[in-house]
Amino acid sequence: MIAIQQLDIKKLKQDDPLPFHLLLLADETKEAIEKYIYSSLVFTASIAQNPDCPIAVWVLYKKSPKIVELKNIAILPQYQNKGLGTVILHKIKADMKQLNYQELWVGTGDHSIQQLNFYRKNGFKDRGTIQNFFTDNYPYPIIENGKALKDMILLSQQL
């Protein structure tokens, strides 16, 4: 497992290139990402010995003075299922709490079983559903676990 101390974490500046190769692991199209990315905070994590090659990205969007939404979190496949997502999520929660946010939201697909289990395992509770989110916002069906995504499941956690 990679510890947070082994990572080089950077908050991207407005003129920094965006790591679309990572962002597209968690969102299906560049157009969908561009709907939120320019009004969000974007962070990357690299292994400290190789700071120019990010292995993870996360995007945070301020919904209100008290609520921040995790719009995108992605990890290179070779680093997945090793606890890195949980390490990053703990960092996000600690950082956002320090900035006086009180709640962290995230949304994922209705058939995104691995993602739903990950968030629930990390303390998120179901808070609602956005009906037809995927059918209304993407030009083609997104298939996960053999089924087309239709609704977005919203989850949240108190900080």
N, C-alpha and C positions, 0 to 999 in steps of 0.2 A: 504494500500500500504506500502511496506517495503522501508524505506529510506536507502541510501547508508551507513549512519552512524550506522545503525543497523546490518550491515554485517561485518563479519570477512573475509577479502579477503587475500588469500595466493597465492603467485607465487610458483608453485611446483618446487622442485629441481629435478635434473636428477635421483636421487635414490629414490625419493618419489613414493609410489604406485599410479598408475593412476586410476582415478574413472571411470572405464569402465561402471559401472551401469548407470552413467550419460551420458558419451560420446555416448553410444549406443542409447540414446534417439534421437540423432540428426544425427547419421550415422549408417548405417544398419549392418555393420560387423566390427569385431575387425581387420580383415585384411585391410580393407579400412582405418581405423583410424591409423593403424601402418604405413601406407604409408607417413603420415605427422607428426604424434605426436612427434617423436623423434628429429625433426628439428624445433620444434615450442616452443613457450612459452605457458605454461598451467597455468591457474588460477582457483581457486575454491572460492566460497563464501558460508559461513555458517552463520547461525543466531549467533550473538555474544555470546549469552548465551550457545550455543552448538557448539563450534568451531571444534569438531572432526567429525561432520556429515554434509558434504557439501550438499547444496541444489541446487547449480548451478556450471557449469563449462564453460569455454570458452578457445579457442585455437587460438593463433595468429601466423601467419607465415609471415616472412619477404620475400616479393617478390622482392623488390629492395630497395635501400636506401630511396626511397620516398613513397613506397607503402607497406602496410601491409594488409594481408588477414585474415578475420575472418573465420577460417576453421570449427569451431564447436562452437555452443552455445547451452546449454541445461539446463533446469530447471526441477526439480522434478514436476510431474504432479500437486500435491496439491498446488504448489506455482505458477503455470502458470495462465495467464489471470488476474493478479493482479498488473501489471505494473512493475514487477521486471525485465523483459527483457529490457524494455526501460531504467530503472535505470542503469542496467549493460552496455547497449550500450552507454549511455552518459559517463559513466566512461571510457570505452574503448576509445571512441573518444577523451576525454580530455587527457588521458594518452598518447595516440599515438601522438597527436598534440604536447604535451610537449616533446616527443622524436624526434620531427622534421619530423615525417611522414606527407605527404601532402594529402594522399588519403587512404581510407579504402575500401577494396573490400569484397564482399561476394557472394557466389553462392548457389542456391537452385533449386529444381526440377521444371520442367515446369508445373506440376499440384499441386504444393505446395502452394495453394491459401492463407492459413493462414500466412505462412512464407513470401510470396511475399508481402502481405498486410502490415505485421509488418515492413518489411524493408522500403517499400515505405512510410509508415506513419512516419517513423523515418528519412526521408530525403534522402534515397538512390534513385538513378536514374538507370534505365536499361542501361547497357552498351554493352550487346551482349549475344550471346548464344554459348555454346559448344555443337555442334551436337552429338547425340548418347552417351553422357557422361555416362548415367546410364546403357544403354544396353552394352556398351563396358567395364565398370569397375566393374560390379556386376554380380555374378554368377546366379542370379535369378531375376525375375521382382520385382520391388518395386512399390507397389500400394498405391497411395494417392488419396483421393477423388474419388475412384472408377476407376481410370485410372493408367496405368503403366507409370512410369516416363521414359522419353527418353532423353530429352535434359536438360542441366543445364543452368539456366538463371543467368547471371552475373549482379550484381548491384554494384555501387560504390558511394562514397560520398567524397567530398573535405573536408579536416579537417581544 
